[in-house]
Amino acid sequence: MLPTVKKLTAAALAVGLAACTSAGARETESASADAASKAPFPSTYSAYPGRPTALVGATVYDGAGKKIDNGTVLFRDGKVEAVGDASLSTDGYDRVDGTGKFVTPGVIDIHSHLGDYPTPAVEAHSDGNEATSPTTPEVWAEHSVWPQDPGFTRALANGGVTALQILPGSANLMGGRSVTLKNVPSRTVQGMKFPGAPYGFKMACGENPKRVYGDRGRMPSTRMGNFAVNRQTWLDAKAYDGKKRDLAKETLKGVLDGEILVHNHCYRADEMALVMDMAKEMGYKVSAFHHAVEAYKIGDLLRENDVCSAIWADWYGFKMESYDGILENAALLFREGACVVIHSDDANGIQRLNQEAAKAQAAGHRLGIDISDAEVIRWFTLNPAKAMGVDGMTGSLEPGKMADVVLWNGNPLSVYSRPEKVWVDGALMFDAMDRKRRPVSDFELGQPGEGDVK
């Protein structure tokens, strides 16, 4: 066995070095484009090179609610050029036969901690939560991201994930800025940062902050304490004049100015309603409530306030504030016309967001709420893109958008289906049929279905 392992380790090193070399070249090429940027940590992302590609003969779900049988998707130079039926000309494109297969936009996870809580899960890697104060708006999740976390390649290969938002943890009322990444190999987090994506701001309600800080004998120790600390922090931020730099207040001002999007960890319906009231009082907007296991109770309020619910299909009952979670949460929200997003919050769950969405769809069906497959695909493509502020660039297969595309070997809402090919900005980043385009890492040695171990 040792010679095989040594061979694989060498191969992994070679692939890793190749990826780093390529990533380094891409970052260097794009650095000049960002030189004039005033951002303190600018993106150096530049798409890997791709080829003009035509996916033909597959069932296409465009992410915006449309299904095309025997469809054609054309992309070139990193952008989708056309989506239609078999009549589209494919001259000048590399043809990929999708007969009997399915095409969707790239999967997007709105709630991930990859890189901040990477694999292996050891204390030395636990960098996702600055749990030293109830409010830490000054911290940025990107400054903890380890780009070589093998969770990124697992999410790409097993889940078709092409973009994801990395959030701080939920110990704090205000946990800091999130960052949106493209799921590509890079030596640095700047080389993964989604170009043009707004920052997010992580907040948390309920049990977590009151438990963490109440157990330390300090405020907040109750839900009323949570809201009191939040309101005072917002009032202080509104008075900030910017004459003396304050990193925390700079982030809060960005939220109040609408430049940074609020992503609020919140379970109970009553608290979500209170947060929306506080947002109106202070002059900001909640983009999405995360976890939101009781969102089904206030679907009309969420729709009226244009707030998405980023939820699990069936996680509930693991703490008191999650006991009223139900399997039909997504379906009831959909029936109300509210925005539904399926999220992971988990290094394993991110690899099967498509299956989680299918479970939520099935729960609705049992209740008598029939939701089409084309609409369910939206829950892990266009809807998260909307809540993350990048729906103008990705999330659906539309001309001019990024060519973030997944070819599935079967219906993506089937437990038996897996990504066969994944493109990010038109570059083929994973191919299950090509050993050279499968992610390999030393952390994958001996894992079933991973690497090259026989």
C-alpha positions as CSV (number, residue, x, y, z in Angstrom):
1,M,0.0,0.0,0.0
2,L,2.8,2.4,0.7
3,P,4.0,2.8,-2.9
4,T,0.4,3.6,-3.9
5,V,0.1,6.2,-1.2
6,K,3.5,7.8,-2.1
7,K,2.5,7.9,-5.8
8,L,-0.8,9.6,-4.9
9,T,1.0,12.1,-2.6
10,A,3.3,13.0,-5.4
11,A,0.4,13.4,-7.8
12,A,-1.4,15.5,-5.3
13,L,1.6,17.7,-4.8
14,A,2.0,18.1,-8.6
15,V,-1.7,19.1,-9.0
16,G,-1.5,21.4,-6.1
17,L,1.6,23.1,-7.5
18,A,0.0,23.4,-10.9
19,A,-3.0,25.0,-9.4
20,C,-0.9,27.4,-7.4
21,T,1.1,28.3,-10.4
22,S,-2.0,28.9,-12.5
23,A,-3.7,30.8,-9.7
24,G,-0.5,32.9,-9.3
25,A,-0.5,33.8,-12.9
26,R,-4.2,34.7,-12.8
27,E,-3.8,36.9,-9.8
28,T,-0.8,38.7,-11.3
29,E,-2.7,39.3,-14.5
30,S,-5.7,40.8,-12.7
31,A,-3.8,42.8,-10.1
32,S,-3.3,45.8,-12.3
33,A,-7.1,46.0,-12.9
34,D,-7.6,46.4,-9.2
35,A,-4.6,48.7,-8.6
36,A,-6.8,51.8,-8.6
37,S,-9.3,50.3,-6.2
38,K,-9.6,51.9,-2.8
39,A,-10.7,48.6,-1.2
40,P,-8.1,47.7,1.4
41,F,-8.2,44.0,0.4
42,P,-9.2,44.0,-3.2
43,S,-10.2,41.0,-5.2
44,T,-7.5,39.7,-7.6
45,Y,-9.9,37.1,-9.0
46,S,-9.5,36.4,-12.7
47,A,-11.3,33.5,-14.4
48,Y,-9.4,30.4,-15.4
49,P,-9.2,30.1,-19.2
50,G,-12.1,28.2,-20.8
51,R,-13.2,27.2,-24.3
52,P,-16.3,28.1,-26.3
53,T,-18.7,25.3,-25.2
54,A,-22.1,24.1,-26.3
55,L,-24.1,21.8,-24.0
56,V,-26.6,20.1,-26.2
57,G,-29.5,17.7,-25.8
58,A,-29.9,18.0,-22.0
59,T,-32.9,19.1,-19.9
60,V,-32.1,22.6,-18.9
61,Y,-33.3,24.4,-15.8
62,D,-32.3,28.0,-16.1
63,G,-32.6,28.9,-12.4
64,A,-35.2,31.5,-13.0
65,G,-38.1,29.0,-13.1
66,K,-37.9,27.8,-16.8
67,K,-37.4,24.3,-18.0
68,I,-36.2,23.5,-21.6
69,D,-36.3,19.9,-22.9
70,N,-33.6,19.0,-25.4
71,G,-32.0,22.3,-24.6
72,T,-28.8,24.1,-25.7
73,V,-26.6,26.3,-23.6
74,L,-23.8,28.2,-25.3
75,F,-21.0,30.0,-23.4
76,R,-17.8,31.7,-24.5
77,D,-15.2,34.0,-22.8
78,G,-16.6,33.3,-19.4
79,K,-20.2,34.4,-20.2
80,V,-23.4,32.7,-21.2
81,E,-24.2,33.6,-24.8
82,A,-27.5,31.9,-25.4
83,V,-30.0,29.4,-23.9
84,G,-32.6,27.8,-26.0
85,D,-33.7,24.7,-27.9
86,A,-31.9,22.4,-30.4
87,S,-32.3,25.0,-33.1
88,L,-29.4,27.1,-31.7
89,S,-26.3,27.0,-33.9
90,T,-23.3,25.4,-32.2
91,D,-20.8,26.2,-35.0
92,G,-17.5,27.3,-33.4
93,Y,-18.2,25.7,-30.0
94,D,-16.9,22.5,-28.4
95,R,-20.0,20.3,-28.3
96,V,-20.8,18.4,-25.1
97,D,-23.5,15.8,-25.5
98,G,-26.0,16.1,-22.6
99,T,-28.5,13.6,-23.8
100,G,-30.3,12.1,-20.9
101,K,-28.6,14.6,-18.5
102,F,-29.5,17.9,-16.9
103,V,-28.0,21.4,-16.8
104,T,-28.4,24.0,-14.1
105,P,-26.7,27.2,-13.1
106,G,-23.9,26.7,-10.6
107,V,-25.0,25.9,-7.1
108,I,-24.7,28.8,-4.6
109,D,-24.5,28.4,-0.8
110,I,-25.5,31.5,1.1
111,H,-24.3,30.2,4.5
112,S,-20.9,28.5,4.7
113,H,-18.0,28.5,7.1
114,L,-15.5,26.7,4.8
115,G,-12.0,28.2,5.1
116,D,-12.9,29.7,8.5
117,Y,-13.7,26.4,10.1
118,P,-11.7,24.2,7.7
119,T,-10.9,20.5,7.5
120,P,-9.3,19.0,9.5
121,A,-11.6,20.3,12.3
122,V,-9.0,21.1,15.0
123,E,-8.8,23.9,17.4
124,A,-5.9,25.5,15.5
125,H,-8.3,25.9,12.5
126,S,-11.2,27.4,14.5
127,D,-11.1,31.0,13.2
128,G,-14.8,31.7,12.4
129,N,-15.9,33.6,15.5
130,E,-14.3,36.4,17.4
131,A,-16.3,35.6,20.5
132,T,-14.7,38.2,22.7
133,S,-17.4,40.8,22.7
134,P,-21.2,40.8,21.9
135,T,-20.6,43.1,18.9
136,T,-17.5,42.8,16.7
137,P,-18.5,44.6,13.4
138,E,-14.8,45.4,12.9
139,V,-13.8,41.8,12.0
140,W,-13.9,40.4,8.4
141,A,-14.4,36.7,7.7
142,E,-12.0,36.8,4.7
143,H,-9.1,37.4,7.1
144,S,-9.6,33.9,8.5
145,V,-10.2,32.0,5.2
146,W,-7.7,29.2,4.5
147,P,-8.0,28.8,0.7
148,Q,-6.6,25.3,0.7
149,D,-9.5,23.9,2.8
150,P,-10.4,20.6,1.0
151,G,-14.0,21.4,1.7
152,F,-13.9,23.8,-1.3
153,T,-13.1,21.1,-3.8
154,R,-15.5,18.7,-2.2
155,A,-18.3,21.2,-2.5
156,L,-17.3,21.7,-6.2
157,A,-17.1,18.0,-7.1
158,N,-19.9,16.6,-5.0
159,G,-22.3,19.5,-4.9
160,G,-21.7,21.6,-8.0
161,V,-21.0,24.7,-5.8
162,T,-19.5,27.5,-7.9
163,A,-20.0,30.4,-5.4
164,L,-20.5,30.7,-1.6
165,Q,-20.8,33.2,1.1
166,I,-18.4,32.7,4.1
167,L,-19.9,34.1,7.3
168,P,-18.5,34.6,10.8
169,G,-20.1,32.4,13.5
170,S,-23.2,33.2,15.5
171,A,-21.9,33.7,19.1
172,N,-22.2,37.4,18.7
173,L,-25.0,39.8,18.1
174,M,-22.9,41.4,15.4
175,G,-20.3,39.0,14.1
176,G,-18.6,41.0,11.4
177,R,-18.4,41.1,7.6
178,S,-18.9,38.1,5.4
179,V,-17.2,37.5,2.1
180,T,-18.5,36.0,-1.2
181,L,-16.1,33.7,-3.0
182,K,-15.9,32.0,-6.4
183,N,-15.1,28.3,-5.8
184,V,-11.8,28.1,-7.6
185,P,-8.2,27.0,-6.4
186,S,-6.1,30.0,-5.2
187,R,-3.2,30.6,-3.0
188,T,-4.9,33.6,-1.4
189,V,-8.4,34.5,-0.5
190,Q,-8.1,37.6,-2.7
191,G,-7.8,35.3,-5.6
192,M,-11.2,33.7,-4.7
193,K,-13.2,36.9,-3.9
194,F,-16.2,37.2,-6.2
195,P,-15.6,40.4,-8.2
196,G,-18.2,43.1,-7.6
197,A,-20.0,41.2,-4.8
198,P,-21.1,43.4,-1.9
199,Y,-20.0,42.5,1.6
200,G,-22.5,40.9,4.0
201,F,-22.9,41.6,7.7
202,K,-23.5,38.7,10.1
203,M,-25.9,39.3,13.0
204,A,-27.5,36.8,15.4
205,C,-30.6,36.6,17.5
206,G,-31.8,34.5,20.3
207,E,-30.1,31.8,22.3
208,N,-26.5,32.0,21.1
209,P,-25.5,35.5,22.1
210,K,-27.5,35.5,25.4
211,R,-26.0,32.2,26.3
212,V,-22.4,33.0,25.4
213,Y,-22.3,36.3,27.1
214,G,-24.8,35.7,29.9
215,D,-22.7,32.7,31.0
216,R,-19.9,35.2,31.4
217,G,-22.0,37.4,33.7
218,R,-22.3,40.2,31.2
219,M,-24.9,41.8,29.0
220,P,-26.8,40.4,27.0
221,S,-28.1,37.5,29.1
222,T,-31.7,37.8,27.8
223,R,-33.5,38.4,24.6
224,M,-34.4,41.9,25.7
225,G,-30.7,42.4,26.4
226,N,-30.0,41.3,22.8
227,F,-32.2,44.0,21.4
228,A,-31.0,46.7,23.8
229,V,-27.3,46.1,22.9
230,N,-28.2,46.1,19.2
231,R,-30.2,49.3,19.2
232,Q,-27.6,51.2,21.2
233,T,-24.9,50.0,18.8
234,W,-26.9,51.2,15.8
235,L,-27.6,54.5,17.5
236,D,-23.8,55.0,18.1
237,A,-23.1,54.2,14.5
238,K,-25.7,56.7,13.2
239,A,-23.8,59.4,15.1
240,Y,-20.4,58.4,13.6
241,D,-18.9,61.3,11.6
242,G,-15.9,59.5,10.2
243,K,-13.4,62.1,11.4
244,K,-11.5,59.5,13.4
245,R,-11.4,56.1,11.9
246,D,-13.4,53.4,13.7
247,L,-13.4,50.0,11.9
248,A,-16.5,48.8,13.7
249,K,-18.5,51.9,12.8
250,E,-17.2,51.9,9.2
251,T,-18.9,48.6,8.7
252,L,-22.1,49.7,10.4
253,K,-22.2,52.8,8.3
254,G,-21.8,50.7,5.2
255,V,-24.9,48.7,6.3
256,L,-26.9,51.9,7.0
257,D,-25.8,53.3,3.6
258,G,-27.1,50.1,1.9
259,E,-23.7,49.0,0.7
260,I,-23.4,46.0,3.0
261,L,-26.2,43.4,3.2
262,V,-27.5,42.1,6.5
263,H,-27.6,38.3,7.0
264,N,-29.3,37.6,10.4
265,H,-29.1,34.2,12.2
266,C,-32.6,33.9,13.7
267,Y,-34.9,31.0,14.5
268,R,-38.1,32.3,16.1
269,A,-40.8,34.1,14.1
270,D,-41.4,36.7,16.9
271,E,-37.7,37.7,16.9
272,M,-37.6,38.0,13.1
273,A,-40.6,40.3,13.3
274,L,-38.9,42.4,15.9
275,V,-35.7,42.6,13.9
276,M,-37.6,43.9,10.9
277,D,-39.1,46.6,13.1
278,M,-35.7,47.5,14.4
279,A,-34.3,47.6,10.9
280,K,-37.0,50.1,9.9
281,E,-36.3,52.2,13.0
282,M,-32.5,52.4,12.3
283,G,-32.7,52.6,8.5
284,Y,-31.3,49.4,7.3
285,K,-32.7,46.3,5.5
286,V,-32.4,42.6,6.3
287,S,-31.4,40.7,3.2
288,A,-32.0,37.2,4.6
289,F,-32.8,35.5,7.9
290,H,-30.6,32.4,8.2
291,H,-31.9,29.1,9.7
292,A,-35.3,30.7,10.1
293,V,-37.0,27.5,11.3
294,E,-40.2,29.4,12.2
295,A,-40.3,31.5,9.0
296,Y,-43.4,29.7,7.9
297,K,-45.3,31.5,10.7
298,I,-44.7,34.9,9.1
299,G,-44.4,34.3,5.4
300,D,-46.6,37.3,4.6
301,L,-44.4,39.6,6.6
302,L,-41.2,38.3,5.0
303,R,-42.8,38.7,1.5
304,E,-43.9,42.3,2.3
305,N,-40.4,43.2,3.6
306,D,-38.7,41.4,0.7
307,V,-36.6,39.3,3.1
308,C,-35.4,35.8,2.1
309,S,-35.4,32.8,4.4
310,A,-32.2,30.7,4.2
311,I,-33.2,27.4,5.7
312,W,-32.5,23.7,6.1
313,A,-34.9,21.1,4.8
314,D,-35.2,19.3,8.1
315,W,-32.8,20.4,10.8
316,Y,-34.9,21.2,13.9
317,G,-35.3,20.3,17.6
318,F,-31.6,20.5,18.5
319,K,-32.2,23.4,20.9
320,M,-35.2,25.1,22.4
321,E,-35.6,27.9,19.8
322,S,-35.6,25.3,17.0
323,Y,-38.4,23.1,18.4
324,D,-41.2,24.6,16.2
325,G,-39.3,23.8,13.0
326,I,-41.3,21.8,10.5
327,L,-40.4,19.9,7.3
328,E,-43.0,22.0,5.4
329,N,-41.2,25.4,6.1
330,A,-40.0,26.0,2.6
331,A,-43.2,24.9,0.9
332,L,-45.4,27.2,3.1
333,L,-43.0,30.1,2.5
334,F,-43.2,29.4,-1.3
335,R,-47.0,29.3,-1.1
336,E,-47.0,32.8,0.5
337,G,-44.8,34.1,-2.3
338,A,-41.8,34.6,0.0
339,C,-38.2,34.0,-1.1
340,V,-36.9,30.6,-0.2
341,V,-33.2,29.7,0.0
342,I,-31.7,26.3,0.9
343,H,-28.4,26.7,2.8
344,S,-25.9,24.4,4.4
345,D,-24.1,25.8,7.5
346,D,-22.1,22.5,7.2
347,A,-19.1,21.2,5.3
348,N,-21.1,18.0,4.4
349,G,-24.4,19.6,3.7
350,I,-22.9,22.0,1.2
351,Q,-22.1,18.9,-0.9
352,R,-25.8,18.1,-1.3
353,L,-27.9,21.3,-1.4
354,N,-29.8,19.8,-4.4
355,Q,-30.9,16.9,-2.3
356,E,-31.9,19.1,0.6
357,A,-34.1,21.2,-1.8
358,A,-35.7,18.0,-3.1
359,K,-36.6,16.9,0.5
360,A,-38.2,20.3,1.1
361,Q,-40.1,19.9,-2.2
362,A,-41.3,16.4,-1.2
363,A,-42.6,17.7,2.2
364,G,-44.6,20.3,0.4
365,H,-46.1,17.7,-1.9
366,R,-47.2,15.6,1.0
367,L,-49.0,18.7,2.3
368,G,-50.7,19.3,-1.0
369,I,-48.4,22.1,-2.2
370,D,-47.0,21.1,-5.5
371,I,-43.8,23.0,-6.5
372,S,-42.3,22.4,-9.9
373,D,-38.7,21.2,-10.3
374,A,-37.8,24.4,-12.1
375,E,-38.9,26.5,-9.2
376,V,-37.1,24.3,-6.7
377,I,-33.8,24.7,-8.6
378,R,-34.2,28.5,-7.9
379,W,-33.8,27.8,-4.2
380,F,-30.1,27.0,-4.5
381,T,-29.2,29.1,-7.5
382,L,-31.0,32.4,-8.3
383,N,-32.5,33.1,-4.8
384,P,-29.3,32.9,-2.9
385,A,-27.7,35.0,-5.6
386,K,-30.4,37.6,-5.0
387,A,-30.0,37.6,-1.2
388,M,-26.2,38.0,-1.7
389,G,-26.5,40.8,-4.1
390,V,-25.0,39.0,-7.1
391,D,-28.1,38.0,-9.0
392,G,-27.2,40.4,-11.8
393,M,-24.0,38.4,-12.4
394,T,-24.8,34.8,-11.7
395,G,-27.5,32.5,-10.3
396,S,-29.3,31.8,-13.6
397,L,-28.5,30.9,-17.2
398,E,-29.1,34.1,-19.0
399,P,-27.0,35.8,-21.8
400,G,-24.4,38.0,-20.3
401,K,-24.2,36.3,-16.9
402,M,-21.2,34.4,-15.7
403,A,-21.0,30.9,-17.2
404,D,-21.3,29.1,-13.8
405,V,-22.8,25.9,-15.0
406,V,-23.3,22.3,-13.8
407,L,-24.0,19.2,-16.0
408,W,-25.6,16.6,-13.9
409,N,-25.6,12.9,-14.7
410,G,-29.3,12.7,-13.8
411,N,-32.1,14.8,-12.4
412,P,-30.4,17.1,-9.9
413,L,-33.4,16.6,-7.5
414,S,-32.6,12.9,-7.3
415,V,-30.5,11.3,-4.6
416,Y,-28.8,9.2,-7.3
417,S,-27.5,12.2,-9.3
418,R,-24.1,13.9,-9.1
419,P,-22.3,16.6,-11.0
420,E,-20.6,15.2,-14.1
421,K,-19.0,18.5,-15.1
422,V,-18.7,21.9,-13.5
423,W,-17.7,25.1,-15.1
424,V,-16.8,28.3,-13.3
425,D,-16.8,31.4,-15.5
426,G,-16.8,29.1,-18.5
427,A,-13.7,27.2,-17.3
428,L,-14.1,23.4,-16.8
429,M,-13.1,23.0,-13.1
430,F,-14.4,19.5,-12.5
431,D,-15.0,16.5,-14.8
432,A,-15.9,13.2,-13.2
433,M,-14.9,11.4,-16.4
434,D,-11.4,12.9,-16.5
435,R,-8.8,12.1,-13.8
436,K,-6.9,15.2,-14.6
437,R,-9.9,17.4,-13.7
438,R,-10.8,15.8,-10.4
439,P,-9.7,17.7,-7.3
440,V,-6.9,15.9,-5.4
441,S,-5.6,16.8,-2.0
442,D,-3.4,15.1,0.6
443,F,-6.3,15.5,3.0
444,E,-8.3,13.1,0.7
445,L,-6.0,10.1,0.9
446,G,-7.9,7.0,1.4
447,Q,-11.4,8.6,1.3
448,P,-13.9,6.5,-0.6
449,G,-14.5,7.9,-4.0
450,E,-11.7,10.5,-3.6
451,G,-8.2,10.8,-5.0
452,D,-6.7,7.8,-6.9
453,V,-6.5,5.1,-4.2
454,K,-7.5,1.6,-5.4
